[in-house]
Amino acid sequence: MAETLNIQALDPYFKDEVAQEPGCEHLLRCFSCGVCTATCPVSEIEPSFSPSRIIRQVLYGLREPLLSSPTLWYCACCANCSFQCPQDVRFLDIIQGLRNLAIRTGMIDEERAAQLARGEQLIQELRRRFIARVISASPEDLDLRAILVQLASELDFATEKET
């Protein structure tokens, strides 16, 4: 389905503002090849997340819809997009710059952004523990769902102790 743009709602200076964020100075090099999205593991499982679409939204000046969108927080920060980009656009830096702008402009409050960052840390810790458990498990103990459930409950318990 084609998106309709309201020209009056576009911010022609948005791309310049994003390009001023640390690490985002290569934004305007993008020529929309789509390699970032093609190599993104998140876009494989979440079609609403597309690094190339996010860059187009920046270039079109879709400030408010983009900065208020939860898709900014879907990025797993794996950097596949940045490593594969033929123009060295560094999408990982751009997503961080957009997140910073979303916080500074009040599109998301700092506390919520901190909770999202802490959630990402927990997911990464869960992943590390999962890999260690699967590698060390005997073949008869490889019930992946049971391992994940157990590890997640251990992380929940650890998190409750921290607060």
C-alpha positions as CSV (number, residue, x, y, z in Angstrom):
1,M,0.0,0.0,0.0
2,A,1.4,3.4,-1.0
3,E,1.9,6.0,1.7
4,T,0.4,9.5,1.1
5,L,2.6,12.4,2.2
6,N,1.1,15.6,3.5
7,I,3.6,18.2,2.2
8,Q,2.7,20.7,4.9
9,A,3.6,18.2,7.6
10,L,7.1,17.6,6.3
11,D,10.2,19.1,7.9
12,P,12.7,20.0,5.2
13,Y,15.4,20.6,7.9
14,F,14.9,17.2,9.7
15,K,17.6,15.5,7.6
16,D,20.1,18.2,8.5
17,E,19.3,18.0,12.2
18,V,19.8,14.2,12.1
19,A,23.0,14.6,10.2
20,Q,24.3,16.8,13.0
21,E,23.9,14.0,15.6
22,P,27.2,12.3,16.5
23,G,28.0,9.5,13.9
24,C,25.2,10.6,11.6
25,E,27.2,12.8,9.2
26,H,27.1,10.2,6.5
27,L,23.3,10.1,6.3
28,L,23.1,11.9,3.0
29,R,25.3,9.4,1.3
30,C,22.4,6.9,1.2
31,F,21.3,6.0,-2.3
32,S,18.5,3.7,-1.2
33,C,20.0,0.4,-2.3
34,G,18.3,-1.5,0.5
35,V,21.3,-3.6,1.6
36,C,20.7,-2.4,5.2
37,T,17.2,-3.9,5.3
38,A,18.2,-7.0,3.4
39,T,20.9,-7.8,6.0
40,C,18.8,-6.8,9.0
41,P,17.8,-9.8,11.2
42,V,15.0,-7.7,12.9
43,S,13.4,-6.8,9.6
44,E,13.2,-10.5,8.8
45,I,10.9,-11.1,11.8
46,E,9.3,-7.7,12.1
47,P,8.3,-6.3,8.7
48,S,7.4,-2.9,10.1
49,F,11.1,-2.4,10.9
50,S,13.1,-1.4,7.8
51,P,16.4,0.6,8.1
52,S,16.0,1.8,4.5
53,R,12.4,3.0,5.2
54,I,13.6,4.8,8.3
55,I,16.3,6.6,6.3
56,R,13.7,7.6,3.7
57,Q,11.5,8.9,6.4
58,V,14.4,11.1,7.7
59,L,15.1,12.3,4.1
60,Y,11.5,13.1,3.5
61,G,11.2,15.1,6.7
62,L,8.8,12.9,8.6
63,R,10.0,14.1,11.9
64,E,7.0,13.6,14.2
65,P,5.8,10.2,12.8
66,L,9.3,8.8,13.0
67,L,10.4,10.2,16.3
68,S,7.2,9.0,18.0
69,S,7.3,5.5,16.4
70,P,8.1,2.4,18.4
71,T,10.1,1.1,15.4
72,L,13.0,3.2,16.5
73,W,13.4,0.9,19.5
74,Y,13.2,-2.4,17.5
75,C,16.8,-2.2,16.3
76,A,18.9,-5.0,18.0
77,C,22.1,-3.0,17.5
78,C,23.8,-5.9,15.7
79,A,25.4,-3.5,13.1
80,N,24.9,-5.8,10.2
81,C,23.4,-2.8,8.3
82,S,26.4,-0.6,9.0
83,F,29.0,-3.3,8.1
84,Q,27.2,-4.0,4.7
85,C,26.4,-0.5,3.6
86,P,28.3,0.3,0.4
87,Q,28.1,4.0,1.2
88,D,29.2,3.8,4.9
89,V,26.0,5.4,6.0
90,R,26.3,3.8,9.5
91,F,22.6,3.1,10.2
92,L,23.4,2.0,13.8
93,D,24.6,5.5,14.6
94,I,21.6,7.0,12.8
95,I,19.2,4.9,14.9
96,Q,21.0,6.1,18.1
97,G,20.9,9.7,16.9
98,L,17.1,9.4,16.2
99,R,16.6,7.8,19.7
100,N,18.5,10.8,21.2
101,L,16.4,13.2,19.3
102,A,13.2,11.4,20.3
103,I,14.2,11.9,24.0
104,R,15.3,15.5,23.6
105,T,12.1,16.5,21.8
106,G,9.9,14.7,24.3
107,M,8.6,12.1,21.9
108,I,9.6,9.5,24.6
109,D,10.6,10.3,28.1
110,E,14.0,9.5,29.5
111,E,12.7,7.0,32.0
112,R,10.9,5.0,29.3
113,A,14.1,5.1,27.1
114,A,16.2,3.9,30.1
115,Q,13.7,1.0,30.6
116,L,14.0,0.1,26.9
117,A,17.8,0.2,27.2
118,R,17.7,-2.0,30.3
119,G,15.4,-4.4,28.5
120,E,17.9,-4.7,25.7
121,Q,20.7,-5.5,28.2
122,L,18.5,-8.2,29.7
123,I,17.8,-9.7,26.3
124,Q,21.5,-9.7,25.5
125,E,22.3,-11.4,28.9
126,L,19.5,-14.0,28.2
127,R,21.1,-14.7,24.8
128,R,24.6,-15.2,26.4
129,R,23.2,-17.5,29.0
130,F,21.1,-19.4,26.5
131,I,24.2,-20.0,24.3
132,A,26.2,-21.2,27.2
133,R,23.5,-23.5,28.4
134,V,22.8,-25.0,25.0
135,I,26.5,-25.6,24.3
136,S,27.0,-27.3,27.7
137,A,23.8,-29.4,27.7
138,S,23.7,-33.0,26.8
139,P,21.5,-33.9,23.7
140,E,18.7,-35.3,25.9
141,D,18.5,-32.1,27.9
142,L,18.1,-29.9,24.8
143,D,14.5,-28.7,25.4
144,L,15.1,-25.1,24.0
145,R,11.8,-23.8,25.3
146,A,12.4,-25.1,28.8
147,I,15.9,-23.7,28.8
148,L,14.6,-20.2,27.7
149,V,11.8,-20.3,30.3
150,Q,14.2,-21.2,33.1
151,L,16.7,-18.6,32.1
152,A,14.1,-15.9,31.7
153,S,12.8,-16.6,35.2
154,E,16.3,-16.4,36.6
155,L,16.8,-13.0,35.0
156,D,13.4,-11.8,36.4
157,F,14.5,-12.9,39.8
158,A,17.9,-11.2,39.4
159,T,16.2,-8.0,38.2
160,E,13.9,-7.9,41.2
161,K,16.9,-8.1,43.6
162,E,18.6,-5.2,41.9
163,T,15.7,-2.8,42.4
